[in-house]
Amino acid sequence: MIILGVDPGSRITGYGVIQCQGRQQIYLGSGCIRTSSDDLPQRLQQIYAGLTEIITQYQPNEFAIERVFMAKNADSALKLGQARGAAIVAATCANLPVAEYSATQIKSAVVGTGRAQKTQVQHMIKQLLKLPAAPQADAADALGVAVCHFHTYQSLIAMGGKANSRTYGRYK
């Protein structure tokens, strides 16, 4: 199973790709899609195109994304939601199931506490995936989304046999 995790943002969207074999997680790639326009529709198109290219390159079976949180600034929250929408459309156009997880769920899966700092997530991602250095913060967060999805999948298998990740954490 190959999982594409996404940490959405209207300016920087992180992505991380892992391959899962049994209980092992293997790092395949990560990075950031940095939008270059001040025009929001253009930035959304860049996010969509970037993720479409990543999906074509890595051929994931699963797509997981961080859930929108309520920000203090309503305009920022709306832009974040639109960036998530562009990412989700890229996934659904490739017929990928979409799962979403809260920041607390992701941090708990990676660090063990839902109140972890970004640097703690980076450190644990480096350790879990046996990377030579900590990834950039947005890429580490995206890898955290993928790791969270994998842990959820593994938990479902342990609880009841064959997991159906298309229903757990599914975007609704």
C-alpha positions as YAML, in Angstrom:
chain: A
units: angstrom
residues:
- id: 1
  name: MET
  ca: [0.00, 0.00, 0.00]
- id: 2
  name: ILE
  ca: [1.27, 3.48, -0.88]
- id: 3
  name: ILE
  ca: [-0.13, 6.43, 1.08]
- id: 4
  name: LEU
  ca: [0.01, 10.07, 0.03]
- id: 5
  name: GLY
  ca: [-0.36, 12.40, 3.01]
- id: 6
  name: VAL
  ca: [-1.12, 16.10, 2.52]
- id: 7
  name: ASP
  ca: [-0.74, 19.11, 4.81]
- id: 8
  name: PRO
  ca: [-2.77, 21.71, 2.91]
- id: 9
  name: GLY
  ca: [-2.01, 25.41, 2.75]
- id: 10
  name: SER
  ca: [-2.86, 28.14, 0.28]
- id: 11
  name: ARG
  ca: [0.80, 29.24, 0.03]
- id: 12
  name: ILE
  ca: [2.64, 26.01, 0.94]
- id: 13
  name: THR
  ca: [1.12, 22.54, 0.67]
- id: 14
  name: GLY
  ca: [3.24, 19.76, 2.11]
- id: 15
  name: TYR
  ca: [3.14, 16.23, 0.77]
- id: 16
  name: GLY
  ca: [4.62, 12.96, 1.96]
- id: 17
  name: VAL
  ca: [4.55, 9.51, 0.44]
- id: 18
  name: ILE
  ca: [5.18, 6.27, 2.30]
- id: 19
  name: GLN
  ca: [4.94, 2.64, 1.30]
- id: 20
  name: CYS
  ca: [3.61, 0.17, 3.83]
- id: 21
  name: GLN
  ca: [4.69, -3.47, 3.79]
- id: 22
  name: GLY
  ca: [3.25, -5.40, 6.69]
- id: 23
  name: ARG
  ca: [3.94, -3.23, 9.73]
- id: 24
  name: GLN
  ca: [6.90, -1.48, 8.10]
- id: 25
  name: GLN
  ca: [6.74, 2.08, 6.78]
- id: 26
  name: ILE
  ca: [9.13, 2.99, 3.98]
- id: 27
  name: TYR
  ca: [9.80, 6.60, 2.99]
- id: 28
  name: LEU
  ca: [9.29, 7.22, -0.74]
- id: 29
  name: GLY
  ca: [9.33, 11.00, -0.99]
- id: 30
  name: SER
  ca: [8.18, 14.33, 0.38]
- id: 31
  name: GLY
  ca: [8.29, 18.02, -0.32]
- id: 32
  name: CYS
  ca: [6.29, 21.17, -0.68]
- id: 33
  name: ILE
  ca: [4.18, 22.70, -3.39]
- id: 34
  name: ARG
  ca: [4.93, 26.41, -3.14]
- id: 35
  name: THR
  ca: [2.43, 28.58, -4.94]
- id: 36
  name: SER
  ca: [3.83, 31.59, -6.73]
- id: 37
  name: SER
  ca: [0.82, 33.79, -7.40]
- id: 38
  name: ASP
  ca: [-1.06, 36.36, -5.33]
- id: 39
  name: ASP
  ca: [-4.22, 35.31, -7.17]
- id: 40
  name: LEU
  ca: [-6.05, 32.65, -5.10]
- id: 41
  name: PRO
  ca: [-7.62, 30.81, -8.08]
- id: 42
  name: GLN
  ca: [-4.14, 30.53, -9.63]
- id: 43
  name: ARG
  ca: [-2.70, 29.18, -6.36]
- id: 44
  name: LEU
  ca: [-5.50, 26.58, -6.16]
- id: 45
  name: GLN
  ca: [-4.71, 25.49, -9.73]
- id: 46
  name: GLN
  ca: [-1.03, 25.12, -8.80]
- id: 47
  name: ILE
  ca: [-1.95, 22.94, -5.80]
- id: 48
  name: TYR
  ca: [-4.20, 20.77, -7.97]
- id: 49
  name: ALA
  ca: [-1.59, 20.45, -10.74]
- id: 50
  name: GLY
  ca: [1.23, 19.73, -8.28]
- id: 51
  name: LEU
  ca: [-0.69, 16.99, -6.49]
- id: 52
  name: THR
  ca: [-1.85, 15.51, -9.78]
- id: 53
  name: GLU
  ca: [1.80, 15.24, -10.83]
- id: 54
  name: ILE
  ca: [2.74, 13.62, -7.48]
- id: 55
  name: ILE
  ca: [-0.14, 11.14, -7.80]
- id: 56
  name: THR
  ca: [1.03, 10.24, -11.31]
- id: 57
  name: GLN
  ca: [4.63, 9.81, -10.13]
- id: 58
  name: TYR
  ca: [4.00, 7.71, -7.00]
- id: 59
  name: GLN
  ca: [0.71, 5.95, -7.86]
- id: 60
  name: PRO
  ca: [-0.65, 5.92, -4.27]
- id: 61
  name: ASN
  ca: [-3.52, 3.64, -3.22]
- id: 62
  name: GLU
  ca: [-4.63, 5.92, -0.38]
- id: 63
  name: PHE
  ca: [-4.89, 9.67, 0.14]
- id: 64
  name: ALA
  ca: [-5.02, 11.26, 3.60]
- id: 65
  name: ILE
  ca: [-5.31, 14.95, 4.43]
- id: 66
  name: GLU
  ca: [-5.34, 17.11, 7.52]
- id: 67
  name: ARG
  ca: [-8.80, 18.28, 8.56]
- id: 68
  name: VAL
  ca: [-9.54, 22.01, 8.69]
- id: 69
  name: PHE
  ca: [-9.18, 23.57, 12.10]
- id: 70
  name: MET
  ca: [-10.94, 26.72, 13.23]
- id: 71
  name: ALA
  ca: [-8.49, 29.58, 12.87]
- id: 72
  name: LYS
  ca: [-8.71, 32.97, 14.54]
- id: 73
  name: ASN
  ca: [-8.75, 34.62, 11.12]
- id: 74
  name: ALA
  ca: [-11.86, 33.61, 9.13]
- id: 75
  name: ASP
  ca: [-10.27, 34.63, 5.81]
- id: 76
  name: SER
  ca: [-7.30, 32.34, 6.46]
- id: 77
  name: ALA
  ca: [-9.61, 29.46, 7.38]
- id: 78
  name: LEU
  ca: [-11.58, 29.93, 4.16]
- id: 79
  name: LYS
  ca: [-8.41, 29.93, 2.05]
- id: 80
  name: LEU
  ca: [-7.18, 26.82, 3.83]
- id: 81
  name: GLY
  ca: [-10.51, 25.13, 3.11]
- id: 82
  name: GLN
  ca: [-10.21, 26.02, -0.55]
- id: 83
  name: ALA
  ca: [-6.66, 24.63, -0.69]
- id: 84
  name: ARG
  ca: [-7.96, 21.40, 0.88]
- id: 85
  name: GLY
  ca: [-10.69, 21.32, -1.74]
- id: 86
  name: ALA
  ca: [-8.17, 21.60, -4.58]
- id: 87
  name: ALA
  ca: [-6.14, 18.75, -3.04]
- id: 88
  name: ILE
  ca: [-9.21, 16.56, -2.54]
- id: 89
  name: VAL
  ca: [-10.32, 17.12, -6.14]
- id: 90
  name: ALA
  ca: [-6.87, 15.98, -7.35]
- id: 91
  name: ALA
  ca: [-7.29, 12.79, -5.29]
- id: 92
  name: THR
  ca: [-10.85, 12.07, -6.36]
- id: 93
  name: CYS
  ca: [-9.99, 12.68, -10.03]
- id: 94
  name: ALA
  ca: [-7.45, 9.86, -9.61]
- id: 95
  name: ASN
  ca: [-10.13, 7.67, -7.95]
- id: 96
  name: LEU
  ca: [-8.29, 7.66, -4.61]
- id: 97
  name: PRO
  ca: [-10.20, 7.22, -1.37]
- id: 98
  name: VAL
  ca: [-9.90, 10.32, 0.81]
- id: 99
  name: ALA
  ca: [-9.39, 10.09, 4.57]
- id: 100
  name: GLU
  ca: [-9.09, 13.08, 6.87]
- id: 101
  name: TYR
  ca: [-7.54, 13.42, 10.31]
- id: 102
  name: SER
  ca: [-7.41, 16.23, 12.84]
- id: 103
  name: ALA
  ca: [-4.10, 17.77, 13.86]
- id: 104
  name: THR
  ca: [-4.55, 16.19, 17.29]
- id: 105
  name: GLN
  ca: [-5.02, 12.71, 15.78]
- id: 106
  name: ILE
  ca: [-1.92, 13.15, 13.61]
- id: 107
  name: LYS
  ca: [0.29, 14.39, 16.44]
- id: 108
  name: SER
  ca: [-0.94, 11.60, 18.73]
- id: 109
  name: ALA
  ca: [-0.12, 8.97, 16.10]
- id: 110
  name: VAL
  ca: [3.36, 10.36, 15.44]
- id: 111
  name: VAL
  ca: [4.52, 11.77, 18.79]
- id: 112
  name: GLY
  ca: [2.15, 10.22, 21.32]
- id: 113
  name: THR
  ca: [0.52, 13.49, 22.37]
- id: 114
  name: GLY
  ca: [-1.95, 15.68, 20.53]
- id: 115
  name: ARG
  ca: [-0.26, 18.85, 21.79]
- id: 116
  name: ALA
  ca: [3.15, 18.17, 20.21]
- id: 117
  name: GLN
  ca: [5.18, 20.99, 18.69]
- id: 118
  name: LYS
  ca: [6.21, 21.03, 15.01]
- id: 119
  name: THR
  ca: [9.82, 20.28, 15.94]
- id: 120
  name: GLN
  ca: [8.71, 17.17, 17.84]
- id: 121
  name: VAL
  ca: [6.76, 15.97, 14.78]
- id: 122
  name: GLN
  ca: [9.81, 16.56, 12.58]
- id: 123
  name: HIS
  ca: [12.06, 14.65, 14.98]
- id: 124
  name: MET
  ca: [9.70, 11.67, 15.26]
- id: 125
  name: ILE
  ca: [9.13, 11.49, 11.50]
- id: 126
  name: LYS
  ca: [12.91, 11.39, 11.05]
- id: 127
  name: GLN
  ca: [13.13, 8.53, 13.57]
- id: 128
  name: LEU
  ca: [10.08, 6.55, 12.39]
- id: 129
  name: LEU
  ca: [11.05, 6.66, 8.71]
- id: 130
  name: LYS
  ca: [14.80, 6.37, 9.36]
- id: 131
  name: LEU
  ca: [15.62, 9.59, 7.49]
- id: 132
  name: PRO
  ca: [19.13, 11.11, 7.54]
- id: 133
  name: ALA
  ca: [17.72, 14.53, 8.52]
- id: 134
  name: ALA
  ca: [14.43, 16.01, 9.66]
- id: 135
  name: PRO
  ca: [12.23, 17.05, 6.73]
- id: 136
  name: GLN
  ca: [11.02, 20.63, 6.29]
- id: 137
  name: ALA
  ca: [8.06, 21.35, 8.63]
- id: 138
  name: ASP
  ca: [5.26, 21.18, 6.05]
- id: 139
  name: ALA
  ca: [6.66, 17.99, 4.49]
- id: 140
  name: ALA
  ca: [7.06, 16.45, 7.97]
- id: 141
  name: ASP
  ca: [3.44, 17.31, 8.78]
- id: 142
  name: ALA
  ca: [2.33, 15.65, 5.53]
- id: 143
  name: LEU
  ca: [4.38, 12.55, 6.32]
- id: 144
  name: GLY
  ca: [2.70, 12.63, 9.73]
- id: 145
  name: VAL
  ca: [-0.70, 12.51, 8.01]
- id: 146
  name: ALA
  ca: [0.42, 9.44, 6.03]
- id: 147
  name: VAL
  ca: [1.82, 7.75, 9.17]
- id: 148
  name: CYS
  ca: [-1.43, 8.50, 11.03]
- id: 149
  name: HIS
  ca: [-3.43, 6.91, 8.21]
- id: 150
  name: PHE
  ca: [-1.20, 3.84, 8.29]
- id: 151
  name: HIS
  ca: [-1.53, 3.50, 12.08]
- id: 152
  name: THR
  ca: [-5.31, 3.82, 11.78]
- id: 153
  name: TYR
  ca: [-5.32, 1.13, 9.09]
- id: 154
  name: GLN
  ca: [-3.18, -1.16, 11.28]
- id: 155
  name: SER
  ca: [-5.48, -0.57, 14.27]
- id: 156
  name: LEU
  ca: [-8.51, -1.57, 12.23]
- id: 157
  name: ILE
  ca: [-6.79, -4.76, 11.13]
- id: 158
  name: ALA
  ca: [-5.94, -5.58, 14.75]
- id: 159
  name: MET
  ca: [-9.50, -4.89, 15.90]
- id: 160
  name: GLY
  ca: [-11.44, -6.79, 13.30]
- id: 161
  name: GLY
  ca: [-9.52, -8.58, 10.62]
- id: 162
  name: LYS
  ca: [-9.42, -6.89, 7.26]
- id: 163
  name: ALA
  ca: [-9.52, -3.10, 7.48]
- id: 164
  name: ASN
  ca: [-11.51, -1.04, 5.06]
- id: 165
  name: SER
  ca: [-9.63, 2.26, 5.05]
- id: 166
  name: ARG
  ca: [-12.10, 3.62, 2.54]
- id: 167
  name: THR
  ca: [-14.59, 4.05, 5.37]
- id: 168
  name: TYR
  ca: [-12.44, 5.04, 8.35]
- id: 169
  name: GLY
  ca: [-11.59, 8.72, 8.56]
- id: 170
  name: ARG
  ca: [-13.35, 9.14, 5.22]
- id: 171
  name: TYR
  ca: [-14.05, 12.64, 4.03]
- id: 172
  name: LYS
  ca: [-17.76, 13.41, 4.33]
...
